[in-house]
Amino acid sequence: MRTDLNLLRVLLAIHDCGNVTAAAKRLGMSQPAASAALSRLRHSLGDPLFVRSGTAMEPTPRARSIVERTREVIATIDQEILPSPTFDPAQSRETFTFCLSEIGEVVFLPALFDRLRSAAPHAKIQCLSLGPKDLHDALREGRVDSALGYFPDLDAPNIYQQRLFDHDLVCLIGRHHRITAPQLSMEEFCTLEHLQVRDGSRSQEMYESFLAEQGIERKIVVQMSHYMSMSAIIERSELIAVMPRSVAHIYEKHSAVRMIEPPVEIPPYSLKHHWHARNQKDPRHLWLRKVVVGIFGDGRK
């Protein structure tokens, strides 16, 4: 037996108000509609539920036996199920999980940590580095909240994305390098020895493809898989390296290195915020996306 929950609201209103007319007024419906609802409920439950006593409607034993339990059920639905869920960052003790590359941790994590620590002081932050297939599955399964950075493989229909800002690449050389100009010539770029970081990122692939298309060859003498020791090597040698400007700027502030422009403009690429459709309407994720775009968004589409 299935019973329309709205009929149970009529049951409670008639019980509390004592007659159909007053119950209809409380529920914002017409008196005939309330009477019809009572008739359907009587048929559904197989009991008259209320009998007339003068001008009032008296509940039957069956109505009395179910009214309080019905009141509890309706209260649960109204208070816990129907209201839109909310998220209070100040009270949250959840873990926000991001997928970031090594460069992404340098670019995003410090400012993200500061903002989340301030707004959600009890929450935790977890960072993962995943390949495209694993990342899509992690987003779909809820093991990762957001992927921040350059992830062109995240192009499935159920993955949402929002552009944050553009990244471009520059060269990094020692502060006391013999070249003092603000930009390298093509001859210098090709004859100087290079330090190359192959971290497996798609931005690295994009950069390598661009050089190949331009027919530009470098003299790579050091190849690494991480950026951590790059500045320590660059500052004590004549080597040059190509890396994202935002990261080079950090190294320039804290090491004896400086940025210098490459001989040709390397196409910039957009860093984006990616999330799964399952989180599109989630209040927690709506808040998180607002935080991310507030920190990193440049206002362009």
C-alpha positions, 0 to 999 in steps of 0.5 A: 500500500502506498500513501501520498505523504501530503495526505498525512499532512491533512491527517495531522491538520484535521487532528490539530484543528478539529475540522476540515475547514480550519485544516484546509486553511492551515495547509493553504488548500481549498475545503473541497480539496482537503475533504477529497484528501481525507476521503483518499486517506480513509480509503487507503487506511481502511478506517474513517479516521475522524467522525463528526461530533457536533461541529468538531471532528473526533479522531478514531482509535486508529487515527489516535494510534498513528498521529504521533508517529506520523508527526515524527515522520513528517518532522523528519522529512521537513527538517532533515530531508527536504531542506537544502543541505548546507556547509559550514566551513568553520565547523567542518572536520572533513578532508579536502583532497586535491590532485596536483602535479609537483609544479601544481603544489608550488603554484596552488598549495601555499595560497590554498592552505592559507585560505582553507586554514583560515576559513576551515581551521579544523579541516585537513588537506590531502594532495595526490598525483595521479595519471589521467585514468586514475584521476578520472576514477578518483573524481568519479568515486569521490576520492578526489574533490578537485584537480587543479592545473593542466589536465587536458585528458580530463575531457569526459562529459561528466567532468566539469572545468573552470579556467583559472589563469594562463601559465607561460614558460621562461628560462632560468639561469644563474644570477651571475651568468655571463649573459645579462640581456633580458632575453636569450637569442636563438643561438644562445638557447641552442648552444648553451647547455640545458637542464631538463626536468621530465616530470611526466606532466602534460605541460612538459609534453606540450613544450617538447612538442612545440620545440620539435615543431619549430625544429629547435634542438637543445644540448641537454646535459642534465635530466631530472624528474623533479624540480626541487634541486633545480635552482641549486644546480642552476645557480652554480653553473652555466646551465639554463632550464625552461619552467613555468614563470610562476615557479621561476619567480619563486626560485628567483626570490629565494635562490641566486637565479634569475628569469630570462625570456626565451628566444621565441614565445612559447604558447601559454596554456590555461590552468583549470579547476576540474571536478566531477558532475556528482559534486556540481550541486554539493554545498561543500564543493560549491564553497570550495569552488568559490574559494579556488576561483577567489584565489586564482581566477583572473576573471577571464572565461 
